[in-house]
Amino acid sequence: MPEKSGKFELSSTEYAALLPKRPHDAHKGDFGSCLIIAGSTQYMGAALLTAKAALRSGVGLVHLMGSNTWTQQVITAFPELIYHELE
């Protein structure tokens, strides 16, 4: 008899059924906002990964506040972000 591992797997259809339904007439402002404050030129990837995760989580508006030295990379990678410059 095979040993039970205690793990299970959901299909994409089963997973989708667990998520709340979004109204068709909803606006991105209806789904909250997130502020990410990141400011290191050495660790720009951390800010980008965090922003990507926030966008994929379903939050409506993602604000990223950071150093101007990597503004162009952020805007290029995620034009849907709202960017605020830290001085």
LUMKEBA-583393 format. One line per field, with one value per residue: residue number from 1; x, y, z of N, C-alpha, C, CB in turn. Coordinates in steps of 0.02 Angstrom, whole numbers. Glycine has a CB too. Layout:
! LUMKEBA-583393
resi = (NUM_...)
n_X = (X_...)
n_Y = (Y_...)
n_Z = (Z_...)
ca_X = (X_...)
ca_Y = (Y_...)
ca_Z = (Z_...)
c_X = (X_...)
c_Y = (Y_...)
c_Z = (Z_...)
cb_X = (X_...)
cb_Y = (Y_...)
cb_Z = (Z_...)
This chain:
! LUMKEBA-583393
resi = (1_2_3_4_5_6_7_8_9_10_11_12_13_14_15_16_17_18_19_20_21_22_23_24_25_26_27_28_29_30_31_32_33_34_35_36_37_38_39_40_41_42_43_44_45_46_47_48_49_50_51_52_53_54_55_56_57_58_59_60_61_62_63_64_65_66_67_68_69_70_71_72_73_74_75_76_77_78_79_80_81_82_83_84_85_86_87)
n_X = (42_34_123_49_72_20_8_-74_-142_-205_-303_-295_-424_-494_-425_-454_-590_-591_-556_-616_-748_-730_-816_-877_-885_-794_-664_-487_-456_-545_-490_-399_-239_-59_92_259_415_573_748_882_1020_1101_1022_916_842_767_667_601_557_472_376_325_268_169_88_45_-29_-155_-189_-256_-193_-24_102_264_400_554_732_794_893_866_747_710_729_632_511_514_509_388_263_138_151_142_248_351_469_605_699)
n_Y = (-59_110_243_382_549_668_776_874_917_1052_1080_1204_1249_1210_1287_1418_1422_1442_1573_1741_1810_1941_2091_2134_2267_2330_2439_2469_2540_2491_2384_2403_2469_2471_2514_2519_2540_2566_2579_2558_2561_2454_2344_2339_2241_2180_2274_2273_2138_2134_2229_2164_2050_2111_2166_2048_1992_2043_2165_2329_2459_2494_2572_2629_2682_2755_2769_2887_2842_2718_2732_2728_2593_2531_2588_2544_2405_2385_2467_2492_2526_2650_2776_2851_2969_2957_3068)
n_Z = (0_-47_32_114_71_113_31_-95_-254_-348_-492_-623_-648_-532_-439_-485_-457_-321_-302_-274_-372_-489_-523_-686_-718_-641_-578_-577_-462_-371_-308_-206_-147_-152_-74_-109_-42_-90_-103_-151_-256_-275_-255_-349_-412_-311_-283_-406_-413_-303_-342_-455_-395_-317_-418_-480_-379_-377_-328_-348_-377_-389_-307_-320_-232_-247_-283_-401_-485_-543_-609_-748_-785_-706_-753_-885_-867_-797_-843_-790_-658_-529_-509_-386_-344_-232_-137)
ca_X = (0_76_122_17_119_-15_8_-125_-131_-265_-299_-307_-496_-512_-396_-493_-655_-581_-545_-678_-763_-726_-868_-853_-883_-749_-607_-429_-459_-589_-455_-348_-174_0_149_324_469_636_792_953_1041_1133_971_860_802_721_609_565_523_417_325_294_226_110_45_15_-72_-222_-201_-275_-143_41_145_334_438_624_785_790_945_841_680_697_722_568_458_518_488_318_233_77_167_141_315_363_541_632_757)
ca_Y = (0_169_288_446_604_726_830_869_964_1079_1099_1276_1260_1206_1346_1476_1420_1465_1646_1779_1836_2014_2117_2154_2340_2355_2480_2448_2573_2453_2326_2423_2494_2447_2558_2486_2589_2531_2633_2541_2549_2388_2292_2359_2182_2168_2318_2249_2076_2152_2261_2112_2010_2151_2169_1982_1973_2067_2231_2373_2510_2481_2631_2613_2742_2735_2813_2907_2810_2661_2747_2706_2520_2513_2608_2500_2337_2384_2533_2501_2551_2722_2786_2912_2975_2974_3113)
ca_Z = (0_-50_89_100_81_140_-19_-147_-309_-378_-562_-631_-643_-461_-406_-506_-423_-252_-301_-280_-439_-496_-566_-753_-723_-588_-596_-538_-398_-327_-280_-158_-171_-117_-79_-100_-34_-101_-122_-158_-325_-276_-252_-390_-427_-256_-294_-465_-396_-258_-383_-496_-351_-300_-477_-492_-323_-391_-301_-403_-392_-356_-304_-303_-214_-247_-306_-471_-525_-581_-632_-817_-787_-676_-799_-942_-848_-774_-856_-752_-591_-516_-481_-346_-333_-167_-143)
c_X = (45_67_90_65_86_-17_-50_-112_-198_-253_-312_-381_-519_-486_-436_-560_-650_-574_-611_-686_-759_-781_-839_-847_-837_-691_-548_-427_-504_-552_-396_-285_-119_56_212_376_534_686_865_970_1075_1081_907_814_751_658_568_527_463_360_288_247_162_62_9_-34_-144_-238_-213_-221_-79_84_215_371_511_670_779_841_921_769_665_689_654_510_457_491_413_286_169_88_158_205_320_437_557_692_810)
c_Y = (62_213_354_503_665_785_819_924_986_1093_1174_1293_1258_1267_1408_1479_1445_1541_1683_1806_1912_2038_2141_2230_2371_2395_2459_2481_2538_2398_2345_2449_2470_2498_2519_2541_2550_2582_2616_2527_2481_2332_2312_2300_2167_2211_2294_2184_2089_2184_2210_2069_2047_2156_2103_1961_1995_2134_2280_2422_2495_2544_2608_2678_2721_2788_2827_2870_2749_2670_2718_2631_2498_2529_2563_2431_2334_2452_2545_2524_2627_2736_2853_2914_2993_3019_3092)
c_Z = (0_12_70_117_114_92_-67_-197_-337_-452_-567_-626_-571_-422_-422_-470_-351_-247_-307_-351_-438_-543_-633_-759_-670_-618_-553_-469_-348_-290_-236_-190_-125_-127_-63_-95_-38_-126_-129_-230_-330_-281_-290_-405_-373_-265_-353_-450_-350_-296_-426_-455_-332_-358_-490_-437_-333_-361_-359_-424_-354_-363_-283_-291_-209_-275_-381_-515_-564_-605_-701_-822_-759_-724_-860_-926_-831_-784_-817_-680_-588_-478_-444_-330_-261_-177_-93)
cb_X = (-48_60_194_-50_149_18_75_-196_-87_-287_-350_-279_-535_-484_-322_-503_-683_-520_-498_-678_-832_-657_-906_-900_-953_-721_-622_-365_-483_-646_-432_-331_-174_22_142_339_463_628_786_970_1089_1175_954_884_847_754_632_614_572_442_356_348_264_131_86_70_-46_-270_-141_-335_-170_77_117_368_412_633_854_800_1003_845_669_754_778_558_467_591_529_314_220_38_238_76_368_319_571_652_738)
cb_Y = (0_210_298_453_624_748_832_875_933_1144_1059_1300_1207_1141_1355_1476_1349_1432_1666_1838_1812_2036_2175_2128_2368_2296_2557_2464_2643_2424_2282_2365_2571_2376_2619_2435_2628_2472_2686_2480_2603_2378_2276_2391_2122_2183_2390_2237_2027_2199_2315_2068_1990_2222_2189_1930_2002_2018_2255_2411_2581_2418_2686_2571_2774_2672_2782_2982_2789_2600_2822_2729_2487_2550_2682_2495_2313_2363_2541_2436_2532_2745_2783_2914_3027_2909_3186)
cb_Z = (61_-113_117_141_15_204_-57_-117_-365_-341_-606_-699_-684_-430_-428_-582_-424_-222_-359_-229_-463_-521_-531_-806_-715_-547_-588_-576_-407_-367_-336_-114_-176_-142_-31_-159_34_-153_-75_-114_-349_-214_-179_-454_-437_-188_-305_-523_-362_-203_-427_-529_-287_-277_-539_-498_-258_-365_-257_-384_-375_-388_-254_-360_-146_-285_-291_-477_-480_-539_-634_-862_-746_-610_-820_-967_-788_-700_-930_-751_-572_-475_-536_-281_-380_-127_-132)
